[in-house]
Amino acid sequence: MRERDAALDKAIREVAAILGDALVRLLFPTPVDFPETESPHVTAG
């Protein structure tokens, strides 16, 4: 098995992150991020 180059490993991680982001944007075309005041996990009180 050949030894991997650190630059190649970094490039693979960057490409995977870009493709993952693109997949999320395709699956969820509207922004998923909520402002803090509209977060579904925040309860008033």
Secondary structure, DSSP 8 states (H G I E B T S, - for coil): -----HHHHHHHHHHHHHHHHHHHHHH--S-----GGG-TT----
